Amino acid sequence: MEIKRLRQFRTIVEAGGLVKAAGLLHLTAGALSKSMQDLEAEFGKTLFSRVGRALSPTVDGHRLYRESHRLIEEHQRLLKSFDTTAPSQPATLRIASFEVFTTHVLAQMVEHTLTAYALHVIELSVQDIGPAVLRGESDYGITYAPFPHKGLDFKAVGTSRFGVFARTGVFKRTPFAEIPFAIPVAATPGSTANLLGIDGWPYGRFPRVAHYKLTSLESALALARMGRCAVFLPEFVAAAQNSFAKANCRLSRVSSPRGMPEVAQTVYICQRANTEPSTAGEELSRSLKHAISQR
């Protein structure tokens, strides 16, 4: 039995039809049909029944689909074990965080000190970072909105100041109460950082015009670069985006409303409790501290 035919069979089932599968496999429908006839001959079973122009797996077809998954995985594992041409891989560092860090800080961290590691980065909601570390899906989490969990330790790396930013020269004469803002949809109930929103804005005390409500910080920054709105964000994010933005798209700080105190949040690295100190953890801490110090 050819593994290639088995993969073709599974593609037909998953694509829901022979013609769609043929397109995905870059085969003609006739060639794929002939391959399935050969597969049926090998098994001595009818694997598909035809209903009009559609193919539907028979009972035996469904069984083959279920049972073949393990065979495909084992085949891949076997090939990988014999791949002696692959270069030696660097040590892997797995990080869980959210967009503020994964999009706007990671490049600086890599440039500063993490070049020796193969990074596996997953982007999660702030509530899910700690659980991912606990489950062993990541070695470390990065956040300024810590959610306590039994079995997690949080190490303070530094403090990030927040501010109101808008495209340079825009809203200079606009009263603060009339400035349109892009604000996050995500809330952070349960965080020890006392954040109602992920951007750290002191809700309730200082109202603002929420002209755009977005999930992505980068979407908010894109609108801010166009001069459409202001954003409230960490200073290191503004510095990071200004480092690559065109001169006429850079962001400058806008005066906060009168009486508003300075907003700052502690940045943490979280890891499983009782984890032994490691070179990777120390280098991650140094690189993160360097990145968030940019202003």
Secondary structure, 3 states (H helix, E strand, C coil): CCHHHHHHHHHHHHHCCHHHHHHHHCCCHHHHHHHHHHHHHHHCCCCEEEECCEEEECHHHHHHHHHHHHHHHHHHHHHHHCCCCCCCCCCEEEEEECHHHHCCCHHHHHHHCHHHCEEEEEECCHHHHHHHHHCCCCCEEEECCCCCCCCEEEEEEEEEEEEEEEECCCCCCCCHHHCEEEEECCECCCCCCCCCECCCCCCCCCCCEEEEEECCHHHHHHHHHCCCCEEEEEHHHHHHHHCCCCHHHCEEEECCCCCCCCCEEEEEEEEECCCCCCHHHHHHHHHHHHHHCCC
